[in-house]
């Protein structure tokens, strides 16, 4: 496993980290990481919903969650940051609208699986890579589609002008 950041994780970071429409910057080019190219199998659907819902409030929450993939972090900081993302994803899953229940659950489950895989290797990306930790699900079209749908809902319903 390389320290790759699939598109879905970038979308998850954007959704969970802050309320603006920016995508987090990838790790430094000096780090041994790369962004995995991924294609989606589904165009973003059109959503309608309640912009005042608990889900929208959670998605637009401006409390930052720090990027666990930032280069130069020690294992403890990676653990703390990733677990904060897992908590935020679980909070979203608890209040997801019916159109996104399965999607947000899959996102939360994926972040939990990533956390568990890194936990098994002391939150050391190098050790996880050397052990060939299988995180191929992060690159699956289904997982990427989840990010597209959740981002579309955020943009169309929660952050609609």
Secondary structure, 3 states (H helix, E strand, C coil): CCEEEEHHHHHHHHHHHCCCCCCCCCCCCCCCEEEECCCCCCCCCCCCCCCCCHHHHHHCCCCCCCCCCCCCCCHHHHHHHHHHHHHHHHHHHHCCCHHHHHHHHHHHHHHHHHHHHHHCCCCCHHHHHHCCCCCHHHHCHHHHHHHHHHHHHHHHHHCCC
